[in-house]
């Protein structure tokens, strides 16, 4: 272990190390080396060749610059400081050397073009950010140039922002509108080259990312009105209008790369109505949930309407340009005297009235589960549904998976219910079954998982995998945050407990919110029609 033993003042120690001891042994092994090292290089426009380096990076406490022309390397400089060096005309490869707190260094090469010709063939590309309102990015490049200045043209912001030639620089305006952007490309020559254009700083008026994915729940713990996670109540009208077209209000279903959501435009009041003559009883639920995105509404008022009709509102603040997840206690409605046993409509009102647009996803009522599908799993509950899904048969469809009566109540497992996975003849080497958990795994309970396994053969590789189901997907649609652990059966036609040490699995991290269990029987081998049983999936220390 690498350590530095030193005496340091209480004040500095508190800031740097979060420790109140005056005599400290600091373990530096866990400190990462500096990253993303570069330097802004500027040059004076006087034919002197004086180039100034402003090193940048993450985790660096000091920098040196090897100028790349055979001269001596600079002394160390602090973050935010600069160093200047005079070059003769030419193209050089400088080296930025960044040192971290633990003495580890990271190097990055930086091309330095020193030319006494004015920049030529200036090309400027201006783009609007698709996800951040009023954000504009400029990228400029020119022959013989070392860097460029951008004047973004907003009142009260006269100073330019500099960037290396060929790199990008971004700016977020305070207000949407049209601005004059001036780009000044510079070399070591006295003359500069300029480009001026008008740009429009635009509001982003729709979400560019999906709403948060709701958690897994048992069917009896949720009543879904809209969304793709749960089964929605049938026959719902998401745009009864109620005469609001005269306010300019309208509706559509917005499709964000296949993810659909409700879109109420110029929201005065709009609503959602169940099929004629139908209603839902939400008195057994605890909350109404919805995810709302807006660029211009300050508040949304939500009313439940019970048969009568009788309605009561609850108002929630919204945060512009991001998803606001709203959970309204059902008691917030019932405390106003509203019965919620026959809800047939929901009403939505915007603030300001008819002055903004909302996108809404994941509208559902829910309650806290009395029991949940979570580790440990023993499959004995009569009230829970263990929705295992098989995959990987010969045609890439599902292989048979079910919760069944234990066929062999002897030895290591005398419980009543177990999971049966049939690896059908010709099934893929990666055939298996998965189960979504309703609560993510809590690693304070242990980083070892034990599984009771009944295998028809000795030497079967049992692969235990967990995924974060909401993580970004790979090219095959599988979550990219996961770990895999292996164990091998040593007994045939009998129960045995296999142990999986998760800390030895590549990519495993206790910081990840794993919410899916996947079992692969006889991994790596084609299916032969064999049947495997699993039970008692639990953690241990």
C-alpha positions in Angstrom: 0.0 0.0 0.0 1.3 3.4 -1.0 1.1 5.9 1.9 2.3 9.4 2.8 2.8 10.1 6.5 2.6 13.7 7.4 1.4 16.3 9.8 -1.2 18.7 8.5 -3.5 21.4 9.9 -7.0 20.4 11.0 -8.5 22.9 8.5 -6.7 21.5 5.4 -7.2 17.9 6.5 -10.9 18.5 6.9 -11.2 19.9 3.4 -9.0 17.4 1.6 -9.5 14.2 3.5 -12.6 14.7 5.7 -10.6 13.6 8.7 -10.0 15.3 12.1 -6.8 13.7 13.0 -3.6 15.8 12.9 -1.3 12.8 12.2 -2.7 11.0 9.2 -1.7 8.0 7.1 -3.4 8.5 3.8 -4.0 5.6 1.4 -3.4 6.9 -2.1 -3.9 3.6 -4.0 -7.6 4.5 -4.6 -6.9 7.9 -6.1 -7.3 7.8 -9.9 -4.6 9.2 -12.2 -5.3 12.6 -13.9 -7.7 12.3 -16.8 -8.9 14.3 -19.9 -5.6 16.2 -20.1 -5.3 19.0 -22.7 -4.3 22.6 -23.0 -5.7 25.8 -24.5 -2.9 27.2 -26.7 -3.0 30.8 -27.7 -0.4 32.9 -29.5 0.3 36.6 -29.7 -0.5 38.3 -33.1 2.8 40.1 -33.4 5.0 37.6 -35.3 6.9 36.9 -32.1 5.8 33.2 -31.9 5.0 33.5 -28.2 2.6 30.7 -27.4 0.7 30.5 -24.0 -0.4 27.2 -22.6 -3.3 26.8 -20.2 -3.3 23.2 -19.1 -6.6 21.5 -18.2 -7.6 18.2 -16.8 -9.4 16.2 -14.1 -7.6 15.1 -10.9 -4.4 17.1 -11.6 -2.7 19.1 -8.9 0.1 20.5 -11.1 1.4 20.5 -14.6 4.6 20.6 -16.7 4.8 21.3 -20.4 7.4 19.8 -22.7 7.3 22.3 -25.6 8.4 19.8 -28.2 11.1 21.9 -29.8 14.1 20.5 -27.9 14.1 23.2 -25.2 13.9 22.5 -21.4 10.7 21.2 -19.9 8.8 23.9 -18.0 8.7 24.1 -14.2 5.5 22.8 -12.5 2.6 25.2 -12.7 -0.7 25.1 -10.7 -4.1 24.5 -12.1 -5.5 27.7 -13.7 -2.0 29.1 -14.3 -0.3 29.5 -17.7 3.2 29.2 -19.1 4.5 31.0 -22.2 7.2 29.8 -24.7 8.6 31.5 -27.8 8.7 29.3 -31.0 10.2 29.8 -34.4 7.8 29.2 -37.2 6.9 25.5 -37.6 4.6 22.7 -36.4 5.4 21.1 -33.0 4.1 18.4 -30.8 4.0 19.6 -27.2 3.4 17.3 -24.3 1.2 18.2 -21.3 2.3 16.3 -18.2 -0.3 16.3 -15.4 0.5 15.1 -11.9 -2.1 13.9 -9.4 -2.2 13.9 -5.6 -0.6 10.5 -5.4 2.3 11.4 -7.7 0.9 9.5 -10.7 1.2 11.4 -14.0 -0.8 11.4 -17.2 0.6 12.8 -20.5 -1.2 14.2 -23.5 0.2 15.4 -26.8 -0.8 18.8 -28.1 -0.1 20.0 -31.7 1.2 23.6 -31.8 1.1 25.3 -35.2 3.2 28.5 -35.3 2.7 30.3 -38.6 3.3 33.9 -39.5 0.7 33.6 -42.2 -2.9 34.8 -41.5 -5.4 31.9 -41.2 -6.8 30.7 -44.5 -9.8 28.6 -45.5 -11.7 29.3 -42.3 -14.7 26.9 -41.8 -17.2 27.6 -39.1 -20.0 25.2 -38.1 -22.7 26.4 -35.7 -25.2 23.9 -34.2 -28.1 24.1 -31.7 -28.0 21.6 -28.8 -31.0 19.2 -29.2 -31.4 18.6 -25.5 -30.4 21.9 -23.8 -32.4 25.0 -24.4 -30.6 28.0 -25.9 -27.3 26.2 -26.1 -25.2 26.8 -29.2 -21.9 25.1 -30.2 -19.3 26.6 -32.5 -16.5 24.6 -34.2 -14.0 26.5 -36.3 -10.9 25.4 -38.2 -8.5 27.1 -40.6 -5.2 26.5 -42.2 -2.2 28.0 -40.3 -4.4 28.8 -37.2 -3.6 27.9 -33.7 -6.8 29.0 -31.9 -9.9 31.1 -32.4 -12.1 33.5 -30.3 -15.9 33.5 -30.4 -18.0 36.5 -29.6 -21.5 35.1 -29.0 -23.2 38.5 -29.2 -25.3 38.5 -26.0 -25.6 41.9 -24.4 -23.4 42.3 -21.3 -21.1 39.5 -22.4 -18.4 41.3 -24.4 -15.5 38.9 -23.7 -14.8 36.1 -26.2 -14.5 32.4 -25.4 -11.3 30.8 -26.9 -10.8 27.3 -28.2 -8.1 25.4 -30.0 -8.3 25.3 -33.8 -10.6 22.5 -34.8 -12.1 22.0 -31.3 -15.6 23.1 -30.2 -16.8 25.7 -27.8 -20.4 26.0 -26.4 -22.4 28.8 -24.9 -25.9 28.9 -23.3 -27.8 32.1 -23.8 -30.0 33.6 -21.2 -32.9 34.2 -23.6 -34.0 32.6 -26.8 -33.6 34.7 -29.9 -31.3 35.7 -32.8 -27.7 36.7 -32.1 -24.7 37.8 -34.2 -21.8 35.4 -33.6 -18.3 36.6 -34.6 -15.4 34.1 -35.0 -11.9 35.4 -35.1 -9.3 32.8 -36.2 -5.7 33.5 -35.1 -2.2 32.4 -36.0 1.1 33.9 -34.9 0.7 36.5 -37.7 -0.5 40.1 -37.0 -3.4 39.6 -39.4 -6.4 37.5 -38.3 -9.3 36.0 -40.2 -12.9 36.6 -39.2 -16.4 35.1 -39.9 -19.7 36.5 -38.8 -23.1 34.8 -38.9 -26.5 35.0 -37.2 -27.6 32.2 -35.0 -30.9 31.4 -33.3 -30.8 30.3 -29.7 -33.8 27.9 -29.6 -35.9 26.6 -26.8 -36.0 22.9 -26.5 -39.8 22.3 -26.5 -39.9 18.5 -26.1 -38.1 15.9 -24.1 -35.0 14.3 -25.6 -34.9 11.4 -23.1 -37.5 9.0 -21.8 -39.2 9.3 -18.4 -37.7 7.3 -15.6 -38.7 3.6 -15.8 -41.2 2.5 -13.2 -40.2 -0.2 -10.8 -41.4 -3.8 -11.1 -44.6 -4.4 -9.2 -47.1 -7.2 -8.7 -50.3 -6.8 -10.8 -52.4 -6.3 -7.6 -50.3 -3.4 -6.4 -50.9 -1.1 -9.4 -53.7 0.3 -11.5 -52.2 1.8 -14.7 -53.8 4.5 -16.7 -51.0 5.2 -19.2 -47.6 3.8 -19.9 -45.7 0.8 -21.2 -44.5 -0.7 -17.9 -47.8 -2.1 -16.6 -51.1 -3.3 -18.2 -53.3 -0.2 -18.7 -57.0 -0.1 -17.9 -58.9 -0.9 -21.1 -61.0 1.6 -23.1 -59.4 4.8 -21.9 -60.0 8.1 -23.8 -56.9 10.3 -23.4 -58.4 13.3 -25.2 -62.1 13.8 -24.3 -61.3 17.6 -25.0 -64.2 18.9 -23.0 -64.6 21.9 -25.3 -61.0 23.1 -24.8 -60.2 23.3 -28.5 -61.5 26.9 -28.4 -58.7 27.8 -26.0 -56.2 26.5 -28.6 -55.6 23.4 -26.5 -55.0 20.1 -28.3 -53.5 16.7 -27.8 -51.3 14.1 -29.5 -49.3 11.1 -28.6 -45.6 12.0 -28.9 -43.2 9.3 -30.1 -39.6 9.6 -28.8 -37.7 6.9 -30.7 -40.4 4.4 -30.0 -41.2 5.6 -26.5 -44.7 7.0 -26.5 -46.1 9.6 -24.2 -49.1 11.9 -23.9 -48.6 15.5 -25.2 -51.1 18.2 -24.1 -50.6 21.4 -26.1 -51.5 24.8 -24.6 -52.9 23.1 -21.6 -55.9 25.0 -20.3 -57.6 22.0 -18.8 -57.7 18.6 -20.4 -58.5 15.2 -19.1 -58.5 11.4 -19.3 -61.8 9.5 -19.3 -62.5 5.8 -18.7 -64.8 4.0 -21.1 -68.4 5.0 -20.7 -70.1 3.4 -17.7 -66.8 2.2 -16.2 -64.8 3.4 -13.2 -61.9 2.2 -11.0 -61.7 1.8 -7.2 -58.4 3.3 -6.0 -59.3 3.4 -2.3 -56.9 0.5 -1.8 -54.0 2.4 -3.4 -51.7 4.8 -1.7 -50.4 7.1 -4.4 -51.1 8.5 -7.8 -47.9 8.7 -9.9 -47.1 10.6 -13.1 -43.9 11.8 -14.9 -44.2 15.3 -16.4 -41.9 17.2 -18.8 -42.4 20.8 -19.8 -40.4 23.7 -21.1 -42.8 26.5 -20.1 -45.4 25.4 -17.5 -44.8 26.3 -13.8 -47.4 24.0 -12.2 -49.8 21.2 -13.0 -53.1 20.7 -11.2 -54.4 17.2 -11.1 -58.0 16.3 -10.1 -59.5 12.9 -9.5 -63.2 12.9 -10.5 -65.5 10.4 -8.8 -68.9 9.3 -10.1 -71.4 11.9 -9.0 -69.5 13.8 -10.3 -67.3 15.1 -7.6 -63.7 16.3 -8.0 -60.8 17.6 -5.9 -57.5 19.0 -7.1 -53.9 18.8 -6.0 -51.3 21.2 -7.5 -47.6 20.3 -8.0 -44.6 22.5 -9.1 -42.8 21.5 -12.3 -39.1 21.9 -13.2 -38.5 23.2 -16.8 -36.7 21.1 -19.3 -36.5 17.9 -17.3 -38.7 15.1 -16.1 -40.6 15.9 -12.8 -41.7 12.7 -11.1 -44.9 13.3 -9.1 -46.3 11.0 -6.4 -49.6 12.3 -4.9 -50.9 10.5 -1.8 -54.5 9.4 -2.3 -55.1 10.9 1.1 -54.4 14.3 -0.5 -57.7 13.8 -2.3 -59.7 12.0 0.4 -58.7 14.5 3.0 -60.7 17.1 0.9 -63.8 14.9 1.2 -63.5 13.0 -2.1 -64.6 9.4 -2.3 -62.2 7.5 -4.6 -64.1 4.2 -5.0 -65.5 5.1 -8.5 -62.9 7.2 -10.3 -63.9 7.7 -13.9 -62.0 10.8 -15.0 -58.7 12.7 -14.3 -58.5 16.4 -15.1 -55.2 18.3 -15.8 -54.9 22.1 -15.5 -51.8 24.1 -16.5 -50.3 27.2 -15.0 -50.2 29.6 -16.8 -53.7 28.8 -18.3 -53.4 27.6 -21.9 -49.9 29.0 -21.9 -47.7 25.9 -22.1 -47.3 22.3 -23.2 -46.7 19.1 -21.2 -45.6 15.6 -21.9 -46.9 13.0 -19.5 -45.9 9.4 -19.1 -46.4 6.6 -16.5 -49.7 7.5 -15.0 -50.7 4.9 -12.5 -52.0 4.3 -8.9 -50.0 2.1 -6.7 -49.6 0.8 -3.1 -46.7 -0.5 -1.1 -46.5 -4.3 -1.6 -47.1 -6.5 1.5 -44.8 -9.0 -0.2 -42.3 -8.4 -3.0 -40.4 -10.5 -5.5 -36.9 -9.9 -4.1 -33.9 -11.7 -2.7 -34.1 -14.1 -0.9 -36.3 -16.1 -3.3 -38.0 -19.3 -2.2 -41.1 -19.4 -4.4 -43.4 -20.4 -1.6 -45.7 -17.4 -1.6 -49.2 -18.1 -2.7 -49.9 -14.4 -3.3 -46.8 -13.5 -5.4 -46.5 -14.1 -9.2 -43.0 -15.2 -10.1 -43.0 -14.1 -13.8 -40.0 -16.1 -15.1 -39.3 -15.7 -18.8 -37.4 -18.3 -20.7 -35.2 -17.6 -23.8 -32.8 -19.3 -26.2 -34.6 -22.4 -27.7 -33.5 -23.7 -31.0 -35.5 -20.9 -32.8 -34.5 -18.3 -30.3 -37.9 -18.3 -28.7 -38.6 -19.1 -25.0 -37.7 -22.3 -23.4 -40.2 -23.7 -20.9 -39.9 -22.2 -17.4 -42.4 -22.6 -14.5 -42.8 -22.7 -10.7 -43.7 -26.3 -9.8 -43.9 -28.7 -6.9 -40.5 -29.9 -5.7 -40.1 -33.3 -7.4 -37.3 -34.4 -5.1 -38.0 -33.4 -1.4 -34.8 -34.9 -0.1 -31.3 -33.9 1.0 -30.5 -30.2 0.7 -34.0 -29.2 -0.3 -37.3 -30.3 1.2 -39.3 -27.2 0.3 -42.6 -27.3 -1.6 -42.1 -25.0 -4.6 -39.1 -24.7 -7.0 -38.3 -23.3 -10.5 -38.2 -25.8 -13.3 -36.2 -24.9 -16.4 -36.2 -27.2 -19.4 -33.2 -26.9 -21.7 -35.0 -28.3 -24.7 -33.3 -30.3 -27.3 -31.3 -28.0 -29.6 -31.6 -25.1 -27.3 -28.9 -22.4 -27.6 -25.8 -22.7 -25.4 -27.0 -19.5 -23.7 -30.5 -20.6 -23.1 -31.9 -19.7 -19.7 -34.6 -17.8 -17.8 -34.9 -14.4 -16.1 -37.0 -12.9 -13.3 -37.5 -9.2 -12.6 -37.2 -8.2 -9.0 -39.4 -5.6 -7.4 -36.7 -4.4 -5.1 -33.1 -4.0 -6.0 -30.5 -6.1 -4.2 -29.1 -4.8 -0.9 -25.5 -5.7 -0.7 -25.3 -4.9 3.0 -26.8 -8.4 3.4 -23.8 -10.0 1.6 -22.0 -10.2 -1.7 -22.2 -14.0 -1.9 -25.3 -15.7 -3.4 -26.2 -19.3 -2.8 -28.6 -21.2 -5.0 -30.1 -24.7 -4.5 -29.7 -26.6 -7.8 -30.9 -29.9 -9.0 -28.9 -31.0 -12.0 -29.2 -34.2 -14.1 -25.5 -34.3 -14.6 -22.2 -33.6 -12.9 -20.1 -30.8 -14.4 -22.9 -28.6 -15.5 -21.8 -24.9 -15.6 -24.5 -22.9 -13.9 -24.2 -19.2 -14.8 -25.8 -16.7 -12.4 -26.3 -13.3 -13.8 -27.8 -10.0 -12.6 -28.7 -6.9 -14.7 -29.8 -3.4 -14.2 -32.8 -3.6 -16.4 -33.0 0.2 -17.0 -29.3 0.6 -18.1 -28.5 1.5 -21.7 -29.0 -1.4 -24.2 -26.5 -3.0 -26.4 -27.0 -3.9 -30.1 -29.0 -7.0 -29.1 -31.3 -5.0 -26.7 -29.7 -6.4 -23.6 -28.8 -4.1 -20.6 -25.2 -3.1 -20.5 -24.8 -3.0 -16.7 -24.6 -6.6 -15.4 -22.3 -9.2 -13.9 -21.9 -12.9 -14.4 -20.7 -15.6 -11.9 -20.2 -19.3 -12.5 -20.3 -22.4 -10.4 -20.2 -26.1 -11.4 -22.4 -28.9 -10.3 -20.7 -31.8 -8.5 -23.8 -34.0 -7.9 -26.3 -35.5 -10.4 -30.0 -36.1 -9.8 -29.9 -34.5 -6.3 -30.1 -31.1 -4.7 -26.9 -29.2 -3.9 -26.1 -25.7 -2.8 -23.9 -23.8 -5.3 -22.1 -20.7 -4.1 -21.4 -17.6 -6.2 -18.9 -15.1 -4.9 -20.0 -11.9 -6.7 -16.9 -10.0 -5.8 -14.9 -12.3 -8.2 -17.3 -11.5 -11.1 -16.1 -9.0 -13.8 -17.9 -5.7 -13.7 -19.6 -6.4 -10.4 -20.2 -3.3 -8.2 -22.2 -2.9 -5.0 -23.1 0.6 -6.3 -25.3 -0.8 -9.1 -29.0 -1.3 -8.6 -29.4 -4.8 -9.9 -33.1 -5.7 -10.4 -33.0 -8.8 -12.6 -31.9 -12.4 -11.9 -31.0 -14.7 -14.8 -30.1 -18.4 -14.6 -28.3 -20.3 -17.3 -28.4 -24.1 -16.8 -25.5 -26.1 -18.4 -24.1 -22.8 -19.9 -22.1 -23.2 -23.0 -23.7 -26.5 -24.1 -26.5 -27.1 -26.6 -29.7 -28.2 -25.1 -30.4 -32.0 -24.8 -34.0 -31.9 -23.4 -32.7 -32.0 -19.8 -34.6 -30.5 -16.9 -33.0 -28.4 -14.1 -34.5 -27.2 -10.9 -33.6 -24.1 -8.8 -34.6 -22.9 -5.4 -33.6 -20.7 -2.4 -31.7 -17.9 -4.1 -30.3 -16.0 -1.2 -27.4 -13.8 -0.1 -24.8 -14.6 2.6 -21.7 -13.0 4.0 
